[in-house]
Amino acid sequence: MFQKEKVDFITKDKNAILFWSGGIDSTYSSILLRNNNYAVKHIHTNINIDQEESEFYAVENLSRVLDVPWEKLLIDFPNIKKT
């Protein structure tokens, strides 16, 4: 499905934290990092208030397809009301 791309990074440690929305940009970033032998810590957060449910669903399903573990980070926004 995806071609394996190699990107040369100047680093000693091969660890990355990725804030994963479930969209194409963050998912492709995950694939690139993993293809370049990075240990990726996938974090999903509820930062996009209006998209919270759809992004959670996307991350949940993509994590199964890509076989990647992830964690959800809950952030409280007491002054912002959901519509």
C-alpha positions as CSV (number, residue, x, y, z in Angstrom):
1,M,0.0,0.0,0.0
2,F,2.8,2.5,1.0
3,Q,6.2,2.5,-0.6
4,K,9.0,2.3,2.0
5,E,10.7,5.7,2.0
6,K,14.0,6.3,3.8
7,V,14.8,9.6,5.3
8,D,18.2,10.4,6.7
9,F,18.0,12.1,10.1
10,I,21.0,13.2,12.2
11,T,20.3,11.6,15.5
12,K,21.7,9.0,17.9
13,D,18.5,7.9,19.5
14,K,15.7,6.5,17.4
15,N,12.8,7.4,19.5
16,A,9.9,9.7,18.6
17,I,6.7,10.9,20.2
18,L,3.9,11.4,17.6
19,F,0.7,13.2,18.3
20,W,-1.6,11.1,16.2
21,S,-5.0,12.6,15.1
22,G,-5.8,9.7,12.8
23,G,-5.5,11.9,9.7
24,I,-3.4,11.3,6.7
25,D,-0.5,13.6,7.8
26,S,0.1,12.1,11.2
27,T,-0.6,8.5,10.0
28,Y,1.9,8.9,7.1
29,S,4.4,10.4,9.6
30,S,4.0,7.3,11.7
31,I,4.7,5.1,8.8
32,L,7.8,7.1,7.8
33,L,9.2,7.0,11.3
34,R,8.6,3.3,11.7
35,N,10.1,2.6,8.2
36,N,13.2,4.5,9.4
37,N,13.5,2.3,12.5
38,Y,12.2,4.7,15.0
39,A,10.5,3.5,18.2
40,V,7.3,5.7,18.0
41,K,5.2,6.5,21.0
42,H,1.7,7.3,19.6
43,I,-0.3,9.8,21.6
44,H,-3.9,10.8,20.8
45,T,-5.5,13.7,22.5
46,N,-8.9,15.4,22.6
47,I,-7.4,18.7,21.5
48,N,-9.7,19.1,18.5
49,I,-13.0,19.5,20.4
50,D,-15.3,19.3,17.3
51,Q,-13.5,16.3,15.9
52,E,-12.9,14.3,19.0
53,E,-15.2,11.4,18.2
54,S,-14.2,10.9,14.6
55,E,-10.5,11.2,15.3
56,F,-10.7,8.7,18.2
57,Y,-12.5,6.3,15.9
58,A,-9.8,6.8,13.2
59,V,-6.9,6.2,15.6
60,E,-8.6,3.2,17.1
61,N,-9.1,1.5,13.7
62,L,-5.8,2.5,12.2
63,S,-3.9,1.2,15.3
64,R,-5.3,-2.2,14.6
65,V,-4.5,-2.1,10.8
66,L,-1.0,-0.7,11.4
67,D,-0.4,-2.8,14.5
68,V,0.8,0.1,16.6
69,P,0.0,0.7,20.3
70,W,-1.2,4.1,21.3
71,E,-2.3,6.1,24.4
72,K,-5.0,8.6,24.9
73,L,-4.1,11.8,26.7
74,L,-7.2,13.6,28.1
75,I,-6.9,17.4,28.4
76,D,-9.6,19.4,30.1
77,F,-10.9,22.6,28.5
78,P,-13.3,23.9,31.2
79,N,-13.9,27.3,29.3
80,I,-14.7,25.7,26.0
81,K,-18.2,24.3,25.4
82,K,-18.8,21.5,23.0
83,T,-21.3,22.2,20.3
